[in-house]
Amino acid sequence: MARWLAIHLFLLGAATTAIVVWSEHLAVAMLHAELPDRRWSDARPAGVNLGVVLLATALPAT
């Protein structure tokens, strides 16, 4: 069961990161907007990955 949970968390984190990255890219492309500051573009996926890591470390403790 723990192996399936780890695989699920990894794939969920990968899919969520892809959605965060590509939604920003598509919004900029479709709206012909300026590119956002690079720091914020890097901070969003980092925050998502940090959340996944925190969730993965908190679940075995419960």
C-alpha positions in Angstrom: 0.0 0.0 0.0 2.8 2.5 0.8 4.4 1.9 -2.6 1.2 2.8 -4.4 0.7 5.9 -2.2 4.3 7.0 -3.1 3.6 6.4 -6.8 0.3 8.2 -6.6 1.9 11.2 -4.9 4.7 11.4 -7.4 2.4 11.3 -10.4 0.0 13.7 -8.8 2.8 16.1 -8.1 4.1 15.8 -11.7 0.7 16.4 -13.2 0.1 19.4 -10.9 3.4 20.9 -11.8 2.7 20.5 -15.5 -0.6 22.2 -15.1 0.9 25.1 -13.2 3.7 25.6 -15.7 1.6 25.2 -18.9 -1.4 27.2 -17.7 0.9 30.2 -17.2 2.5 29.6 -20.6 -0.9 29.3 -22.4 -2.3 32.4 -20.6 0.6 34.5 -21.7 0.4 33.2 -25.3 -3.4 33.5 -25.6 -3.7 36.9 -24.0 -0.6 38.3 -25.7 0.5 39.5 -22.3 3.9 40.3 -21.0 6.0 37.5 -19.5 5.7 37.6 -15.7 8.8 38.1 -13.6 11.0 35.0 -13.7 11.1 34.7 -9.9 7.3 34.3 -9.8 7.4 31.8 -12.6 9.9 29.7 -10.7 8.2 30.2 -7.3 4.9 28.6 -8.4 6.2 25.2 -9.3 8.6 25.3 -6.4 5.7 25.9 -4.1 3.7 23.0 -5.6 6.7 20.7 -5.2 7.3 21.8 -1.7 3.7 21.0 -0.9 4.0 17.5 -2.4 7.2 16.9 -0.4 5.5 18.1 2.8 2.5 15.9 2.2 4.7 12.9 1.4 6.6 13.3 4.6 3.6 14.0 6.8 1.5 11.0 5.6 3.8 8.2 7.0 3.7 9.9 10.4 -0.1 9.5 10.6 
